């Protein structure tokens, strides 16, 4: 933890992963099923590469994809296919407990000096970036984070604390606006400190000068549009906010132009 009570992982464990399966049956992309170690857990993931294009051997930009709560790597793999079509590699992971959070348990762990699950999910994202960086086909200087809903929150925090990440895209996500709370008004100080430590809003300053991209549906039924705007307004340039019509939560086809231009800015 930093002196400000924020999460920090200045050092990570030695990378250890295995390739479980390779699927090259699709003409546009190749998928490797990867299992990597992260804090004594095995994280399952799908690593997707665009199909090789002639003699072009330039290293690829790549994206870590963090799904929302309850969404498996298989459910989110269509986004990897879309990125492959854009020319990007990606790794999409099964988040711990598929993103389900027991807040009371996390507060207890935090109070006892142990790592809450939400901290570990940020760490898992950082280890996923290390898996990407270990691939000879990938440009290690061009790795971005992309997360949907709760996954977007972890993507923002991971990008903030690792300045080797090129930028971040948050889809249908927001911070918690913890600045609106006063420590003096909270009885449980440990719970307050934990809340501060997991609020993406508190990590925004450290993302600049890397690009910060948010995409949100105007009438999102899960995370209100205004909440996303509050987070965006707290961030610093360079930043982009893409708005689409509708009530959808998570990626939709109407977000494609914003996603495409956002990643182009990140990897420019």
VOPAGU-2260 file (C-alpha; in pm, 1 decimal, decimal comma):
REM VOPAGU-2260
SITE   aa  ch    i         X         Y         Z
SITE  UNK   A    0       0,0       0,0       0,0
SITE  UNK   A    1     110,7     359,0     -61,9
SITE  UNK   A    2     124,2     631,7     201,8
SITE  UNK   A    3    -209,0     752,3      60,4
SITE  UNK   A    4    -370,3     416,0     130,0
SITE  UNK   A    5    -378,4     304,4    -232,5
SITE  UNK   A    6    -286,2     -30,5    -379,4
SITE  UNK   A    7      68,7     -83,8    -503,3
SITE  UNK   A    8     245,6    -381,6    -659,4
SITE  UNK   A    9     600,2    -259,3    -733,6
SITE  UNK   A   10     719,7    -618,0    -774,5
SITE  UNK   A   11     543,0    -925,1    -907,7
SITE  UNK   A   12     618,3   -1293,6    -885,9
SITE  UNK   A   13     814,6   -1478,2   -1151,3
SITE  UNK   A   14     592,9   -1559,2   -1447,3
SITE  UNK   A   15     474,0   -1920,2   -1461,5
SITE  UNK   A   16     219,2   -2032,6   -1719,6
SITE  UNK   A   17     134,1   -2324,0   -1944,1
SITE  UNK   A   18     -36,7   -2359,0   -2280,2
SITE  UNK   A   19    -324,4   -2603,9   -2241,6
SITE  UNK   A   20    -459,5   -2598,4   -2596,0
SITE  UNK   A   21    -412,6   -2428,4   -2932,8
SITE  UNK   A   22    -708,3   -2374,1   -3167,3
SITE  UNK   A   23    -611,6   -2260,2   -3517,5
SITE  UNK   A   24    -934,4   -2372,7   -3685,2
SITE  UNK   A   25   -1057,9   -2016,2   -3743,1
SITE  UNK   A   26    -930,1   -1832,8   -4053,7
SITE  UNK   A   27    -902,2   -1493,3   -3882,3
SITE  UNK   A   28    -738,9   -1577,4   -3551,3
SITE  UNK   A   29    -560,4   -1833,5   -3333,5
SITE  UNK   A   30    -661,0   -1902,9   -2972,0
SITE  UNK   A   31    -437,1   -2045,6   -2701,5
SITE  UNK   A   32    -586,1   -2163,2   -2374,7
SITE  UNK   A   33    -345,3   -2045,2   -2106,0
SITE  UNK   A   34    -326,0   -2117,3   -1734,6
SITE  UNK   A   35    -100,2   -1886,1   -1534,2
SITE  UNK   A   36      -7,0   -1865,7   -1168,2
SITE  UNK   A   37    -107,4   -1558,9    -969,9
SITE  UNK   A   38     -68,2   -1547,9    -591,9
SITE  UNK   A   39     -84,1   -1929,9    -564,1
SITE  UNK   A   40    -400,3   -1947,6    -776,6
SITE  UNK   A   41    -432,6   -2074,1   -1132,5
SITE  UNK   A   42    -600,0   -1820,5   -1360,6
SITE  UNK   A   43    -756,1   -1959,4   -1677,9
SITE  UNK   A   44    -742,8   -1742,1   -1987,6
SITE  UNK   A   45    -777,1   -1729,2   -2365,2
SITE  UNK   A   46    -490,4   -1570,7   -2558,4
SITE  UNK   A   47    -596,8   -1464,9   -2908,3
SITE  UNK   A   48    -375,2   -1361,0   -3199,4
SITE  UNK   A   49    -482,3   -1229,7   -3540,0
SITE  UNK   A   50    -403,3   -1470,7   -3821,6
SITE  UNK   A   51     -65,4   -1399,5   -3979,0
SITE  UNK   A   52     -86,0   -1163,5   -4274,0
SITE  UNK   A   53     165,6   -1251,8   -4542,4
SITE  UNK   A   54     521,1   -1152,2   -4456,7
SITE  UNK   A   55     422,7    -893,1   -4196,0
SITE  UNK   A   56     610,0    -988,1   -3880,5
SITE  UNK   A   57     576,7    -660,5   -3689,1
SITE  UNK   A   58     507,4    -718,4   -3319,0
SITE  UNK   A   59     143,1    -672,1   -3223,6
SITE  UNK   A   60     -17,7    -435,2   -2976,0
SITE  UNK   A   61    -217,3    -632,3   -2720,4
SITE  UNK   A   62    -502,3    -589,9   -2473,5
SITE  UNK   A   63    -583,8    -744,6   -2135,0
SITE  UNK   A   64    -962,6    -796,0   -2121,8
SITE  UNK   A   65   -1131,3    -806,3   -1779,8
SITE  UNK   A   66   -1496,0    -919,6   -1796,4
SITE  UNK   A   67   -1772,0    -797,4   -1569,1
SITE  UNK   A   68   -1906,5    -997,2   -1275,8
SITE  UNK   A   69   -2046,9   -1335,3   -1374,9
SITE  UNK   A   70   -1900,9   -1322,4   -1726,4
SITE  UNK   A   71   -1668,0   -1604,3   -1831,3
SITE  UNK   A   72   -1372,6   -1574,9   -2064,0
SITE  UNK   A   73   -1572,9   -1769,7   -2322,2
SITE  UNK   A   74   -1863,9   -1526,3   -2296,4
SITE  UNK   A   75   -1627,6   -1233,1   -2349,3
SITE  UNK   A   76   -1420,2   -1396,4   -2622,2
SITE  UNK   A   77   -1623,7   -1230,9   -2897,5
SITE  UNK   A   78   -1448,8    -909,7   -2794,4
SITE  UNK   A   79   -1112,9   -1081,6   -2847,5
SITE  UNK   A   80   -1225,9   -1182,6   -3195,8
SITE  UNK   A   81   -1323,7    -822,8   -3266,7
SITE  UNK   A   82    -983,4    -701,2   -3149,6
SITE  UNK   A   83    -810,0    -961,3   -3366,0
SITE  UNK   A   84    -998,8    -820,4   -3663,7
SITE  UNK   A   85    -855,5    -477,7   -3570,4
SITE  UNK   A   86    -506,6    -628,5   -3565,4
SITE  UNK   A   87    -462,0    -665,9   -3188,8
SITE  UNK   A   88    -373,4    -965,0   -2975,3
SITE  UNK   A   89    -556,9   -1004,7   -2645,2
SITE  UNK   A   90    -588,5   -1213,4   -2332,7
SITE  UNK   A   91    -926,6   -1251,5   -2162,0
SITE  UNK   A   92    -931,9   -1408,3   -1817,6
SITE  UNK   A   93   -1170,4   -1582,8   -1584,3
SITE  UNK   A   94   -1167,1   -1347,2   -1287,9
SITE  UNK   A   95   -1163,8   -1498,0    -938,6
SITE  UNK   A   96   -1511,6   -1616,9    -844,4
SITE  UNK   A   97   -1607,3   -1494,4   -1193,0
SITE  UNK   A   98   -1593,1   -1142,9   -1053,5
SITE  UNK   A   99   -1836,2   -1203,9    -767,7
SITE  UNK   A  100   -1736,6   -1006,0    -458,6
SITE  UNK   A  101   -1809,2   -1070,3     -91,7
SITE  UNK   A  102   -1753,1    -720,0      43,0
SITE  UNK   A  103   -1779,4    -818,9     409,1
SITE  UNK   A  104   -1516,3   -1086,9     363,2
SITE  UNK   A  105   -1288,0    -844,7     178,5
SITE  UNK   A  106   -1317,5    -592,0     461,4
SITE  UNK   A  107   -1232,8    -865,0     713,3
SITE  UNK   A  108    -924,4    -965,0     513,2
SITE  UNK   A  109    -819,4    -600,6     483,1
SITE  UNK   A  110    -868,6    -544,2     855,4
SITE  UNK   A  111    -647,3    -846,7     930,4
SITE  UNK   A  112    -368,6    -735,6     698,3
SITE  UNK   A  113    -440,1    -998,0     430,8
SITE  UNK   A  114    -504,0    -936,6      60,5
SITE  UNK   A  115    -873,7    -888,7     -19,1
SITE  UNK   A  116   -1003,7   -1066,4    -328,1
SITE  UNK   A  117   -1044,2    -735,1    -509,2
SITE  UNK   A  118    -673,3    -663,1    -460,2
SITE  UNK   A  119    -592,6   -1007,0    -598,7
SITE  UNK   A  120    -810,0    -942,1    -903,3
SITE  UNK   A  121    -601,6    -634,4    -982,1
SITE  UNK   A  122    -288,2    -843,8    -936,0
SITE  UNK   A  123    -429,6   -1111,2   -1169,8
SITE  UNK   A  124    -476,5    -842,4   -1436,1
SITE  UNK   A  125    -115,4    -731,5   -1399,1
SITE  UNK   A  126       5,6   -1091,1   -1428,7
SITE  UNK   A  127    -204,3   -1126,8   -1745,1
SITE  UNK   A  128     -10,8    -833,4   -1890,6
SITE  UNK   A  129     310,7   -1020,1   -1807,7
SITE  UNK   A  130     182,5   -1322,6   -2000,6
SITE  UNK   A  131     123,4   -1098,5   -2302,1
SITE  UNK   A  132     464,8    -938,5   -2269,2
SITE  UNK   A  133     626,2   -1284,6   -2273,0
SITE  UNK   A  134     490,4   -1362,5   -2621,2
SITE  UNK   A  135     742,3   -1299,5   -2903,3
SITE  UNK   A  136     460,6   -1187,8   -3135,2
SITE  UNK   A  137     363,2    -901,0   -2901,7
SITE  UNK   A  138     510,5    -553,1   -2860,7
SITE  UNK   A  139     565,3    -531,7   -2485,1
SITE  UNK   A  140     554,6    -151,6   -2495,9
SITE  UNK   A  141     202,7    -155,9   -2640,5
SITE  UNK   A  142     -18,5    -336,7   -2391,4
SITE  UNK   A  143    -349,0    -183,6   -2280,9
SITE  UNK   A  144    -611,2    -270,5   -2021,7
SITE  UNK   A  145    -978,1    -303,8   -2115,5
SITE  UNK   A  146   -1250,3    -383,4   -1866,0
SITE  UNK   A  147   -1627,7    -397,5   -1858,5
SITE  UNK   A  148   -1836,1    -299,2   -1555,4
SITE  UNK   A  149   -1651,6    -417,1   -1243,1
SITE  UNK   A  150   -1371,4    -539,0   -1467,4
SITE  UNK   A  151   -1333,5    -179,6   -1583,0
SITE  UNK   A  152   -1266,2     -71,9   -1225,6
SITE  UNK   A  153    -984,5    -323,0   -1191,9
SITE  UNK   A  154    -850,5    -220,1   -1534,0
SITE  UNK   A  155    -828,9     143,6   -1423,0
SITE  UNK   A  156    -648,0      56,4   -1099,6
SITE  UNK   A  157    -406,3    -182,4   -1273,4
SITE  UNK   A  158    -320,0      79,2   -1535,6
SITE  UNK   A  159    -262,3     342,0   -1270,2
SITE  UNK   A  160     -17,3     136,1   -1065,2
SITE  UNK   A  161     182,7      -4,3   -1360,2
SITE  UNK   A  162     318,6     269,8   -1582,4
SITE  UNK   A  163     427,2      15,4   -1844,8
SITE  UNK   A  164      59,8     -19,4   -1943,4
SITE  UNK   A  165      -5,7     203,2   -2246,7
SITE  UNK   A  166    -359,8     310,5   -2156,0
SITE  UNK   A  167    -701,4     189,1   -2048,7
SITE  UNK   A  168   -1053,1     147,5   -2187,1
SITE  UNK   A  169   -1339,9     130,2   -1938,8
SITE  UNK   A  170   -1673,0       8,2   -2078,7
SITE  UNK   A  171   -1992,1      55,7   -1874,1
SITE  UNK   A  172   -1795,7     135,9   -1560,4
SITE  UNK   A  173   -1735,7     409,1   -1304,9
SITE  UNK   A  174   -1565,1     484,5    -978,4
SITE  UNK   A  175   -1734,3     490,2    -638,9
SITE  UNK   A  176   -1703,2     864,1    -565,8
SITE  UNK   A  177   -1544,6     792,9    -227,4
SITE  UNK   A  178   -1440,8    1158,5    -205,2
SITE  UNK   A  179   -1803,3    1239,9    -122,5
SITE  UNK   A  180   -1760,0    1058,1     211,4
SITE  UNK   A  181   -1591,6    1208,8     514,2
SITE  UNK   A  182   -1378,3     988,4     738,3
SITE  UNK   A  183   -1535,0    1154,4    1042,8
SITE  UNK   A  184   -1880,1    1035,9     935,4
SITE  UNK   A  185   -1780,6     668,6     910,2
SITE  UNK   A  186   -1783,8     444,9    1217,9
SITE  UNK   A  187   -1580,8     156,5    1073,1
SITE  UNK   A  188   -1246,2     313,2     982,6
SITE  UNK   A  189   -1107,4      -8,1     831,3
SITE  UNK   A  190   -1407,2     -31,0     599,2
SITE  UNK   A  191   -1354,5     333,2     501,7
SITE  UNK   A  192    -985,2     276,5     428,2
SITE  UNK   A  193   -1068,4     -30,2     221,1
SITE  UNK   A  194   -1330,4     165,9      25,4
SITE  UNK   A  195   -1070,6     432,8     -52,4
SITE  UNK   A  196    -824,3     166,8    -168,8
SITE  UNK   A  197   -1059,8       8,8    -423,4
SITE  UNK   A  198   -1217,0     324,6    -568,0
SITE  UNK   A  199   -1085,6     376,2    -923,2
SITE  UNK   A  200   -1149,9     749,7    -886,0
SITE  UNK   A  201    -852,0     767,5    -650,0
SITE  UNK   A  202    -616,9     624,8    -912,7
SITE  UNK   A  203    -704,1     849,4   -1207,5
SITE  UNK   A  204    -427,3    1106,5   -1156,5
SITE  UNK   A  205    -158,7     843,6   -1211,6
SITE  UNK   A  206    -290,6     737,1   -1552,4
SITE  UNK   A  207    -206,0    1062,1   -1733,7
SITE  UNK   A  208     -26,4    1119,4   -1970,7
SITE  UNK   A  209    -146,4     780,4   -2094,8
SITE  UNK   A  210    -486,3     781,5   -2269,9
SITE  UNK   A  211    -797,7     718,9   -2060,4
SITE  UNK   A  212   -1102,0     601,4   -2257,7
SITE  UNK   A  213   -1456,9     548,3   -2129,9
SITE  UNK   A  214   -1756,6     419,3   -2327,4
SITE  UNK   A  215   -2106,8     417,9   -2179,8
SITE  UNK   A  216   -2469,8     372,2   -2279,2
SITE  UNK   A  217   -2682,1     679,6   -2214,2
SITE  UNK   A  218   -2945,5     482,3   -2022,3
SITE  UNK   A  219   -2729,7     204,4   -1874,9
SITE  UNK   A  220   -2951,5      15,6   -1630,2
SITE  UNK   A  221   -2668,4    -107,6   -1403,9
SITE  UNK   A  222   -2418,3     177,8   -1370,2
SITE  UNK   A  223   -2584,3     515,6   -1429,0
SITE  UNK   A  224   -2444,6     732,9   -1705,8
SITE  UNK   A  225   -2396,1    1022,2   -1462,1
SITE  UNK   A  226   -2171,9     805,7   -1243,5
SITE  UNK   A  227   -1946,6     737,3   -1540,8
SITE  UNK   A  228   -1936,9    1107,8   -1624,9
SITE  UNK   A  229   -1831,5    1191,8   -1268,2
SITE  UNK   A  230   -1537,2     956,3   -1297,4
SITE  UNK   A  231   -1444,4    1090,7   -1640,0
SITE  UNK   A  232   -1453,2    1450,2   -1516,9
SITE  UNK   A  233   -1205,1    1361,1   -1241,2
SITE  UNK   A  234    -956,7    1217,5   -1492,6
SITE  UNK   A  235    -687,1    1414,4   -1672,2
SITE  UNK   A  236    -601,6    1452,2   -2040,4
SITE  UNK   A  237    -557,6    1278,2   -2271,4
SITE  UNK   A  238    -904,7    1132,5   -2231,3
SITE  UNK   A  239   -1201,4    1031,3   -2446,5
SITE  UNK   A  240   -1564,5     968,9   -2351,5
SITE  UNK   A  241   -1783,7     781,2   -2599,0
SITE  UNK   A  242   -2161,6     787,6   -2553,1
SITE  UNK   A  243   -2402,0     547,7   -2723,8
SITE  UNK   A  244   -2781,0     539,6   -2716,0
SITE  UNK   A  245   -2967,1     261,1   -2540,3
SITE  UNK   A  246   -2984,3      81,0   -2207,5
SITE  UNK   A  247   -2715,5    -181,2   -2265,2
SITE  UNK   A  248   -2462,2    -264,8   -1998,3
SITE  UNK   A  249   -2138,7    -394,5   -2146,0
SITE  UNK   A  250   -2002,5    -385,4   -2498,4
SITE  UNK   A  251   -2243,2    -346,6   -2791,0
SITE  UNK   A  252   -2184,6    -302,4   -3164,1
SITE  UNK   A  253   -2272,4      66,9   -3140,1
SITE  UNK   A  254   -1959,1     114,5   -2927,2
SITE  UNK   A  255   -1731,0      -8,5   -3206,3
SITE  UNK   A  256   -1625,1     335,7   -3340,7
SITE  UNK   A  257   -1537,7     456,8   -2991,1
SITE  UNK   A  258   -1345,7     138,9   -2910,7
SITE  UNK   A  259   -1154,6     150,1   -3238,6
SITE  UNK   A  260   -1054,0     514,8   -3209,1
SITE  UNK   A  261    -974,3     479,2   -2839,4
SITE  UNK   A  262    -732,6     192,2   -2897,3
SITE  UNK   A  263    -575,1     376,6   -3189,3
SITE  UNK   A  264    -503,5     668,0   -2956,2
SITE  UNK   A  265    -360,8     438,4   -2689,7
SITE  UNK   A  266    -128,7     262,8   -2933,8
SITE  UNK   A  267     -34,9     570,4   -3139,7
